[in-house]
């Protein structure tokens, strides 16, 4: 018994598509010069030449930008939380470097959240993921076993972003 007509048509179309894909294609501007491709797409948008847009790659890039915003938040939280762990669990080791890293990461995360307010619903998940990164940072920077620390973030949002930290005084 043969395939139903719809399946036969689909199978034939797939075969044609595979043959077409086997033909070598000249690399697109997207593949050869990404910056030039971006400029070209921007110009097409400005001039209303929507039919000339590389829609497939534009969609990919726009989705990628959104992922990068979430990734930046997670990475910065990882650095911040790792340093907060060091600050709280190794008070005798506190340094100006840790102080300034905490300050900088707090400022940059708050700026990032202000510029991307739609990330707010993602913040608690980002803190959870960032905390895991922070645990690894703590372990690699201190040589201590990070598995002895709380495995979920012990800091409230207020502690993460607002708890005062004092600049460490140099030893006398």
C-alpha positions as CSV (number, residue, x, y, z in Angstrom):
1,X,0.0,0.0,0.0
2,X,1.4,3.4,-1.0
3,X,1.7,6.5,1.1
4,X,-1.3,8.8,1.3
5,X,-1.1,11.6,-1.3
6,X,-0.3,14.3,1.3
7,X,2.7,12.4,2.6
8,X,3.9,11.6,-0.9
9,X,3.8,15.4,-1.8
10,X,5.6,16.2,1.4
11,X,8.2,13.6,0.8
12,X,8.8,14.9,-2.8
13,X,9.0,18.5,-1.6
14,X,11.5,17.5,1.1
15,X,13.6,15.8,-1.6
16,X,13.6,18.9,-3.7
17,X,14.6,21.0,-0.7
18,X,17.5,18.7,0.1
19,X,18.7,18.9,-3.5
20,X,18.4,22.7,-3.4
21,X,20.4,22.8,-0.2
22,X,23.1,20.7,-1.7
23,X,24.0,23.4,-4.2
24,X,26.8,25.6,-3.0
25,X,25.5,29.1,-2.1
26,X,27.5,32.3,-2.0
27,X,28.0,33.4,1.6
28,X,25.7,36.2,2.6
29,X,26.8,39.5,4.0
30,X,25.6,38.3,7.4
31,X,28.2,35.4,7.2
32,X,31.0,37.5,5.8
33,X,30.8,40.9,7.5
34,X,28.3,41.0,10.4
35,X,28.8,44.7,11.1
36,X,28.2,45.7,7.5
37,X,25.1,43.4,7.6
38,X,23.8,45.3,10.7
39,X,24.3,48.6,9.0
40,X,22.5,47.4,5.9
41,X,19.6,46.1,7.8
42,X,19.3,49.4,9.8
43,X,19.3,51.3,6.5
44,X,16.6,49.1,5.0
45,X,14.5,49.7,8.1
46,X,15.1,53.5,8.1
47,X,14.2,53.7,4.4
48,X,11.2,51.5,4.6
49,X,12.7,48.7,2.3
50,X,11.1,46.0,4.4
51,X,11.0,43.6,1.5
52,X,14.8,43.6,1.4
53,X,15.3,42.8,5.1
54,X,17.0,39.5,6.1
55,X,14.1,38.5,8.3
56,X,15.4,35.1,9.3
57,X,18.7,36.4,10.6
58,X,17.1,39.6,12.1
59,X,14.8,37.4,14.2
60,X,17.7,35.3,15.4
61,X,19.7,38.4,16.4
62,X,16.8,40.0,18.2
63,X,16.2,36.8,20.2
64,X,19.9,36.6,20.9
65,X,19.9,40.2,22.3
66,X,17.2,39.3,24.8
67,X,19.1,36.3,25.9
68,X,22.2,38.4,26.3
69,X,20.4,40.8,28.7
70,X,19.3,37.9,30.9
71,X,22.9,36.4,30.8
72,X,24.4,39.7,31.8
73,X,22.1,39.9,34.8
74,X,23.0,36.3,35.8
75,X,26.7,36.9,35.4
76,X,26.8,40.1,37.3
77,X,24.7,38.6,40.1
78,X,27.2,35.7,40.2
79,X,30.1,38.1,40.8
80,X,28.2,40.1,43.3
81,X,26.9,37.1,45.3
82,X,30.3,35.5,45.3
83,X,31.9,38.6,46.7
84,X,29.1,39.0,49.3
85,X,29.7,35.4,50.4
86,X,33.4,36.2,50.7
87,X,32.6,39.4,52.6
88,X,30.3,37.6,55.1
89,X,32.2,34.4,55.5
90,X,35.7,35.8,55.6
91,X,35.5,39.1,57.4
92,X,39.2,39.0,58.3
93,X,40.1,38.9,54.6
94,X,38.0,41.9,53.5
95,X,39.8,44.1,51.0
96,X,39.3,47.2,49.0
97,X,39.1,45.1,45.9
98,X,36.1,43.2,47.3
99,X,34.5,46.4,48.5
100,X,34.8,48.0,45.1
101,X,33.6,44.9,43.3
102,X,30.5,44.8,45.4
103,X,29.8,48.5,44.8
104,X,30.4,48.2,41.1
105,X,28.2,45.1,40.6
106,X,25.4,46.6,42.6
107,X,25.4,49.8,40.6
108,X,25.7,48.0,37.2
109,X,22.9,45.5,38.1
110,X,20.6,48.3,39.2
111,X,21.4,50.3,36.0
112,X,20.8,47.2,33.9
113,X,17.4,46.6,35.6
114,X,16.5,50.3,35.1
115,X,17.3,50.0,31.4
116,X,15.5,46.6,31.1
117,X,12.5,46.8,33.5
118,X,11.0,43.7,31.8
119,X,13.7,41.7,33.5
120,X,12.1,42.3,36.9
121,X,10.0,39.2,36.9
122,X,13.1,37.2,36.1
123,X,15.1,38.6,39.0
124,X,14.5,35.8,41.5
125,X,15.4,33.1,39.0
126,X,18.5,35.1,38.0
127,X,19.5,35.4,41.7
128,X,19.1,31.6,42.1
129,X,21.3,30.9,39.1
130,X,23.7,33.7,39.9
131,X,24.1,32.3,43.5
132,X,25.3,29.0,42.1
133,X,27.9,30.9,40.1
134,X,28.7,32.9,43.2
135,X,29.3,29.7,45.2
136,X,31.8,28.5,42.6
137,X,33.5,31.9,42.6
138,X,33.8,31.7,46.4
139,X,35.3,28.3,46.2
140,X,37.8,29.1,43.5
141,X,38.9,32.4,45.1
142,X,39.2,31.2,48.6
143,X,40.1,27.5,48.2
144,X,37.4,26.7,50.7
145,X,34.7,24.1,50.1
146,X,31.7,26.0,48.8
147,X,29.5,23.0,49.5
148,X,29.7,23.9,53.2
149,X,27.8,27.1,52.5
150,X,24.0,27.4,52.1
151,X,23.1,25.9,48.7
152,X,20.3,28.4,48.1
153,X,20.8,32.2,48.4
154,X,20.8,33.3,52.0
155,X,20.6,37.0,51.1
156,X,17.4,38.9,50.7
157,X,17.0,41.3,47.8
158,X,17.6,44.2,50.3
159,X,20.8,42.6,51.5
160,X,22.0,41.9,48.0
161,X,21.5,45.5,46.8
162,X,21.3,47.7,49.9
163,X,23.1,46.3,52.9
164,X,25.8,48.7,53.8
165,X,29.3,47.5,53.6
166,X,32.1,49.5,55.2
167,X,35.4,50.2,53.5
168,X,38.0,48.0,55.2
169,X,40.5,49.8,57.4
170,X,44.1,48.9,56.7
171,X,45.8,47.0,59.4
172,X,47.6,49.1,62.0
